[in-house]
Amino acid sequence: MAVQTQGTDREPHGRVGTIEPPRAGRWVDTFDPEDERQWTEGGGRAMARRNLTWSIVAEFLGFSVWQLWTIGTPLLVAGGFALTLDQQFWLVAVPNLVGATLRFPYAFAVGRFGGRNWTIVSALLLVVPCLGLAYVANNPGTPFWLMLLIAATAGVGGGNFASSMANISFFYPEREKGAALGLNAAGGNLGVAVVQLVVPLAVVAGAAATVSRPALAIVPLAVLAAVAAWRLMDNLSDVRSDGAAWRAAARDRHTWLISFLYIGTFGSFIGYSGAFAIIIKNQFPEVTLGLAFLGPLVGSVARPFGGRLADRAGGALVSIGAFATMAVGAGIAVVALQGQSFGLFFGSFLLLFVASGVGNGSTYRMIPAIFRRDVEPDDREGLVAAKRRAAACIGISAGIGAYGGFLIPRGFALSTTQLGSLVPALAVFIGFYVVCILVVAAVYARRGALGTTERI
């Protein structure tokens, strides 16, 4: 079978169970992960794993860059930058706002440009915020408006999640897709913990300019990820952005209910990740910032366990437990702040992170069952359409949920500047978690929810 090297017209497909060598631009024209021969004997699994590996690397770097300012901001203050508490919270909130917004166009970029091609572009874009933070760290007189603009560029790292997840979903058969997407998501989330661990270790106390070291260190890693994507990843010709499925999902009220719940789970994870180091620095100045990474770490590790637990007990019940635990954790944090107990405060936030991670997994576990609610088990076409709507719901909720990363830091900022304490913000968060519990209990957890016998 001849391999096409130029143009856009395809040659006829090769034998069933085989994968043609990629044509120019590493475009693969013959790939069906549901073809058992092709998957096991024809190199399908090896190709999928290769693309997953470098997708995880690129997404890990994306999350690391997305959250650079969460640890860089308090270190800049320690190095002599005159930033008010409100300004500090702005610098960690704006990248989350931009990242959440970029998730929508990023989700369609794979179908428009190809997964491999967009991974190259998105990895190279990470260089911009890294150079920007290095510039700020070496120029203490940088005006705040310019710092805020530079911080906003870190949002490109937050958009990576949507394109990465969309791309990898096309490489795996349905029976292995959950595990693959779980690894991909966990790899990205771990980037938050790693950047909060490594950056303080790379900075000499009292020298703000050294914040540029870890930022600049990411630049060659981003270039390496782009080169690896260019040489080792693939574009799938049959991938198309499913606008019809997105429109159908957007018309379904459950898409917006899930998005609301995801603000409470992923929004809490990324929001607390952004605010944690600043809160520690301002509430307990004697404590090292090196402990902040533990929150995102335990939250990242808890995510796949939340999905597995939901497989056994049902996503709705596990989600209720997660929101209840978050409400308890926020309540303990209030007590800790009133008593100025760092140990109790730190423990309460670790509980918040674990519960948010579990909730991330359990909330996403609910989506496929929700969109199968009106489909008969033997309706093959209906099940395929339901999967497409569920995938679109995941894309929409991933973007909406990430806005929690903006709302939580800004909530803490308003609470401290207007009311002089973090406690009012935590009280509002507790109320929000209670509302989430009521939504899940009323809509998804009751017997025969949505008219299906399947556990949601």
N, C-alpha and C positions, 0 to 999 in steps of 0.2 A: 504493500500500500504506500503510495507516494505521500510525502509530507509536504504540505503547502507552506511555502516560505514567504510569499508576498501576496498582497491584496487581502480582501475581506471575504471572498467567495470560498466556501468550504469544499473540500473533496468529499466523496461519499464516505460514510463511516466505515471503520474497519470491522473485523469479525466480532461477533458477539463475545463478550468476555475479555476484550482487549482494549488497551488505551493507546491511541495514536501518539507518536512523539509530538510534543508541542510544536506549533508553527511559530513564525516570527513573533516576538513579544511574549513568548511562553504562554500562548493561548492554547488551551486543551479543548478540542472539539468533541471528543468522544469520552464522556465520563458519566456513569450512572452508579452511585454508591449502593443502590438497591440490587444491582446485578451481582449476584453472589460470586460468580466466576471471576468477574473483573475485580471485585473487592478483595478476594482471597488469593487468587492466582495471577491476576493480571496487573498487579502493582497498585491497585486502588488504595488499600490501607496504607501502604508506605508513602504514597503521595499525600494522602490526607494528614498523616502524622507529621510529615515534613512541613506542610503548610501550617499546621497547628502550632508546631514548635516555634516558628519564627513569628507567628501571630501573637503568641504569648509574650515573646521577648519585646515586640513592638508595643503591645498594650501595657506591659509592665513599665516600660520607659514612659509611655504616655501618662499613666497615673502618677508616676514619680514627678514628672514635670508639672502636671496639673496641681499637685499639692506642694510644690517647692516653697511657695510663699507661706504655707502654714507653719513651717519651722523657720524659714528665713526671716520672717517679720519679727518675731521676738528676739532673734539673734541680732538683727540690725539695731533694734532698740538697745540691747545689751552693749552693742558696740558704739553707742553714742548718738544714734539717729533720734531726733526729737519728733516722736510720733505720739499723738494722743491715743487713748484706748479706742475711741471711735474710729480713728484712722487705721489702726491696726486691724480691727475687725473688717473694715472695708477692703483692705488688701488681701484678706483671705476669702472674703465673700465673692468678690467680683470674678475671679477665675472660675468659681463654681457656676455663677450666672452665665458666663460665656460658654463654659463647657456643656452645660445643660442645653443651651440653645443650639449649639453646633451638632448635638447628637442627631437632630432631625435631618439636616442635609447630608451628614456623614452616612446615615443609614442608607441613603439612596446612591451614594457615590460608588459603591461596589458594583451595582448594576450598570452604572453609566460608564465607569472607567476601567473596571476589572479589579478584583480583590488584591492581586499582586501589585498592580500599578498604584492603587490608592494607598497601600501599605508603604510603598516607597515615598510617596508624597507626604503622607501624614507623619512618617518618621523624620523626614527632613525638616518639616515645619517645627519640630520640637527644638531645633537649634535656636530659633528666634527668641523664645522666652528665656532660654538659658543665658544667651549673650546679654539679654536685657537685664536680668538680675545681676549678672556680673558687672555691668555698667553702673547700676544703682549702688551696689556695694562699694565700688571704688569712687563714688561721687556723693559724699554726704550732703552736698547742697542741692541735690536733685529736688525740684519742686514736687509737691505731693501729687498734683494732677498728672505729671509725667510718670511718677511711680505707679499710679493707679492704672494708667494706660499700659505700661509695661507688664504689670501684674495680669491685666486682662488677656494678654497674649498667651498666658499659660493655659487658658481655656481650651486651646487646640488639643492638649493632652486629654481632656475630658471627652472630646468628641470621638476619640479613637475607639472607645468601647462599642459604640453603635456599629461602626463599619467593621470592626474586627469580629463581633458576634455574628453579624449578618453574613460575612464572608465564610466563616468556618461552618455555619449551619448548612451550607451547600455541599460540603466535602464529606459529610458523614451520613450513613444510613440512619433511619429513625431509631433503630434499636440501640445505637451508640451515640446518638446526638446529644443526649442529656449529659453524659459523662464528659464529652468533648467540650461542650459549652461551659460546663461547670469548671473544668480546668482552665479554660480561657478566661473566665470571669475571675476566678480566684487568683490567677497570675497577675491580672490587672490590679485587683484590690491590694495584693501584697506590696505593690509599688508604693502605696501610701505609707505603710509601716516602714519599709526599707529606707525611704527618703528621710523619714523622721528619725531614724536611727543613725544613718550615715552622716547626714549633714552636721549635727552637733559634734560628732567625733572628728570631722574634718576641719572644724573651726577652732582657732585658738581663741580662748576666752578674752573678750575685751577688744578684739580687732575685727570690726565689722567688714573690712575689705576682704577678709578671708572667707566670707560667705560665698565669694565668687569662685572659690576652689571647687566645691562640689558641683556648682552650676556648670562650670566649664568642663568638669570631668564627664558630664553627661553628653556633651557635644560629640566626642568621637564614638560613644556608644550608639547615639542616634544615627550617625553616619554609617556605622557598622551594620545596624539593623536595616537601614535602607539598602546597603550593598547586598546583604544576605537575602533580602526580599527580591531584589533584582535578579540575583543568580539562582535562587533556590525555590522561590514560591511560584505559583501558577495562577493564571486567569482562567476562569471557566466560561466558555462561550455561551452556554445556555442560561447563565444567570441573568435575570432581568429584575429590575425593581418592580415589585408587585403593587402598583398604584391602586388597582381595584380592591385588593385585600386591605390596604391601608384605609381606603374610603369606607369600606364595609365595617372595619374595626372602629373607625372614628364615629360611626353612626350607632354603635352598640354602647349602651349606657354602662355595661360592665367594664369596658375599656377604661372609662373615666373613674369608676369605683376602684379598680385595681391601681390606677395611677395615683389616686388619692392615698391608698394604703401604702404604695411604694414610696411616697413622700415620707411616710412614717418609718419605713424600714431603711431603704438605701439613703433617703434624704437625711435620716438621723445619723447613719454611719458616716457619710461624707461631711455632714455639717459638724458633728462632734469632732471628727478628725481635723477639720479646719480650725476649730476653736480651742481644742484641748490644750495645746502648748501655750497659747496666749493666756488662757485662764490660769494655768499653773503658774506662769510667770508673774501674773498680777495678783493672784490670791495667795500664793505661797512662794514668794520670791527666793526663799532659802533653799528651795528644792531644785535639783538639776533638771533641765529640759530633756535630758537623755532618757527619761522614763516615758515621755509622751508616745513613743512609737508602740508601746505595748498595747494601747487601746486599739488602733487600727489592725495590729497583728492578730489579736484574739478575735476581732470582728471578721477578718478575712478568713481565718481558719474555721470559724463557726458556720460560714455560709454553706459549704457542701453538706455539713452535718444537718443543717436545717432542711435541706432538700431531701436527704435520706430519711430523716424522722417524719417528714410530711408524706413520703411514700408509704410509710407504715400506718400513721395515725390520721392522715388527711391534712391537706394544707390549711384548711380553715381552722381546725382545732389548734394546730401548732402556731398559726399566726396569732390567734387569741392569746395563747400562752406567751408569745414573744412580746406582744403589746402590753400585756399585764406586767411582765417582768421589766419592761422599759419604764412603765409608770412607777413601779416600786423603786427602780434604780434612781430615777429623777427625784423621788421623794427622799431617798437616803442622802442624795447629794445636797438637798436643802438642809437636812439636819446637820450634815458635815460642815457646810458653810457657816451655819449659825454657831457651831461649836468650834470652828476653825481647826478641824481635825483632818489633816491631809490624808492619813491612812484610810479613814472612812470615805473621804471624798474620792480618792483614787480607786478604791474598791467599787464604789458606786458607778463610776464611769466605766470600769472594766465590765461590770454587769450590763450597762447600757450598750456597750460595743458588742458583747456576746449576743445579747438578745436581738440587736439590730441585724447582726450577721445571720442568725437563725431565721429571723423574719424575712430577710432577703430571699433565702432559699425556699421557704414555705410559701411566700406570696407568689413567686414565679411558678411553683408547683401547681397552684390553683388554676392557672390560666388555661392549659389544654383541656381540663375537665369542663371549665365554664363554656368554652367555645364548641364543645361536643354535645352540649345539652339538648339540641334539637335534631341530632343526627342519629339515625338507626345504625347499630353496629355493623350491618352488612351493606351499608351504603358507602361504597368505596369512593365515589366522586365527592359525596358529602363530607367524608372524613378528610379528604385532601383539601377541600375548601376550608374546612374548620381549622386545619393545621396552618394554612396560610393566614387566616384571620388571627389565629393565636400568635403567630410570629409577628404580625403587624402590631398586635396589642403589646407584645414585649418591647418592640421598638418605641412605641408611643410612651409607655409607662417608664421606660429607661430614661427618656428625656425629661418627662414631667417629674419623676421621682428625684432626679438630680437637682431640681430647684430647691429641694430641702437644704442642700449645701450652701445656698445663699440665705435662705430664711433663718436658719438657726444662728449663724454668726451675727446677722443683723438683729435678730431677736435679743441676743445677749448684749449687743451694743446699745440698743435702745433701753434695755432694762437697766444697764449700769449707768448710762449717761442721764437718763430721765428720772430713774427711781433709786439710783445709788446702790443697787445690789443685783446679783444674778438670780436671786430667788424668784422674783415675779416672772422672769422668762421660763424658768423651770416649772413654775406652776401652770403656765400656759401650755407647755409641752405635755405635762401630765394630763391636762384636760383634753388635748388632741389625741393622746393615746387611748383615753377612755372612749372618745368618739369612734376611733378605729375599731375598738373591741365591739362596740354596739353595731357598727356596720357589718363586720364579719359575722357576728352572731345572728343578726336579723336576716341577712341575705344569703349567706353561704354555709353556715354551720348547722342550721336547723334540719331536721329530718325531711327528706324529700326536697331539698333546696333546688330551685330552678326546674323542678319537675323531673329530675333524673335520679336514678337509683345509685349512680356512681358517686363515691365520696369525693367531695370537693376539697 
